[in-house]
Structure formats: structure tokens, C-alpha cells
Amino acid sequence: MADKIKKIGIIGSTGMLGKPVVNALLATGFEVYAMVRDIIKAKIELPIGVQLIVGDMGNPLDIENFINNVEAVHLNLSIKHEEWQGEFHTEEQGLKLFLEIAKRKNIKRISYLSSLVMNYQGTNGFDWWVFKIKLDAVRQVQNSGIPYAIFYPSTFMESFLNVQKMGNKIQLAGTSHFKMYYIAGEDYGRQVANSYKILREENRDYPVQGLQAHNADDAAKIFIRYYKKERLKTQKMPLFILRFFAKFSPKFYYASKIVEALNNYPEKFQSEFTWKELGKPILTLEEYAARF
């Protein structure tokens, strides 16, 4: 059996979904190292105790230098809203480069943030290059020969403030046909940390879902009702407007595609095993919103 892991690196530490993992790993007692491009920003965003190493996913020397300091790595990669197809993507070329180096350097374990809604790819004629990259990224990790845990989350509660909030409005688009099991980043972070406590050489694929399911409209109403920092209201946009502006802006293009997928993906609860191994989520959407 492999030795217990003590030093964990994280790539993508300062974002909405990186910080909860960093906090949980620190709270669990791991030594945490973060590869960052902007060390000034990282010192502001990340807690004391995180070891910061400057590096870029497109530079093999940076990746190797980072891996030399750790035993395992959590990958929080994503396609940015402003990126076009054909550009360098950390979740595509960057991941391939990382896995090649990690395998050569005998990294002990990888954890990787993926997505549930990407499984909508190919349904009802839906075709999006971003989901193709995400699906291929999963295959890359699974075929790397490195022990892994891949996390497939539902929609994060943090999206209300970090993605959907504009001014005093929560932006919605189209018609949400199915319920989503909203999960708090804090609960997800604890599950990632727990995976490093219990797993050695096993491979795991973990759906990550919260306690309750809501469609997008009902979830927004709940968030607004319990959010007391300021008075919010919803603003709904027809999906065809997003699609029109998508012709001119990569951000609108990204928004139109992800909203279409979220509105139509028939998410089913499938996290029983995740809860059994890594712990049940704690926060409801009401409790999350009330914290503010």
C-alpha cells in the first residue's frame, strides 16, 4: 500500500472553486502548495500557510519544478469564458503536458475537478467544443496510469454571486426544465480533502451533489429570499438574445451554451457512494445564502 500523502499541490487555487479546496486541505492538516501565475494576487486571495510557487501550465519547466515539491496534485482547470476554440487551454494542452511530467516524476495521486452537465454533450443534437475537451480530459486522467479521484459536481451555490449577479440582479436565461442538486464549494472542498485521507492507490469517480434539488428559477428565488446583504431580484433573458450576442462575443457564446446545457440536462441523484466514502454535504441553499 502506498504511503500516506502529506504534501498536496493545487493548480487553479485562487478561483471560486480552488479556494474551498485549499481551505479544506489546510484544515485537514495537509501541507498545501499552490502553483500561481500572479503571486501578489495569490498572497491576497489565499490563507497563510499555503506555499506559493510561481509557474504556468504551458511551461514544462514550471510544472516539473512544482511537482518536485509535492506528492499529489489537485487540478482545478477550466475553459475561460473569453477563450476561443483553437487557443491554448489549460484543460487540454496544459493537462496533457502536466500528466506526461507527473507520470515521469512518479506523482502519487491526482484529484481532478470535472463536471456533471458535460454529459449533456451529444444529447438533442447539442455539440460544444468545451464539453468535448472536458470529456477528453477525463479520459486523459483515467488513462494516465496515476491513481486518481475525479469529481463531477452539480451546479455550485457560489455561481449566484460569482457568475449570475450583476448589480442587484440575479441573471437567468431560458427555461430551466430540470432540477439541479446545488452544492456549496465548502462541502465539495471537504470531500476532496477526505479523498486524500482515505485513498491510496484506488481510482475513484465521484458525482458531487448537494442535499436538495431546485430548478434555476426556484433556486434563484430561495437565494434572494435568504440573502440579506442587499435586496436582489431576478432578471430573465430569452435564450435567443444570448445566442444573438454569441456571434460577436466569446463570453456570450460560452454563456449561451452552458445555459442551454444546464436548462436541459436531466440531472439524477447519484451521489450515494460519494456521501458514504467522503461525507454528506452540510449546507442547504437557504443556509448558504443566509451566511451573507
Secondary structure by P-SEA (a helix, b strand, c coil): ccccccbbbbcccccaaaaaaaaaaaaaccbbbbbcccaaaaaacccccbbbbbbbcccaaaaaaaaaaccbbbbbccccccccccccccccaaaaaaaaaaaaacccbbbbbbbcccccccccccccaaaaaaaaaaaaaaaccccbbbbbbcccccccccccccccccccccccccccbbbbaaaaaaaaaaaaaccccccbbbbbbccccccaaaaaaaaaaacccbbbbbbbbcaaaaaaaccccaaaaaaaaaaaaaaccccccccaaaaaccccccccaaaaaacc
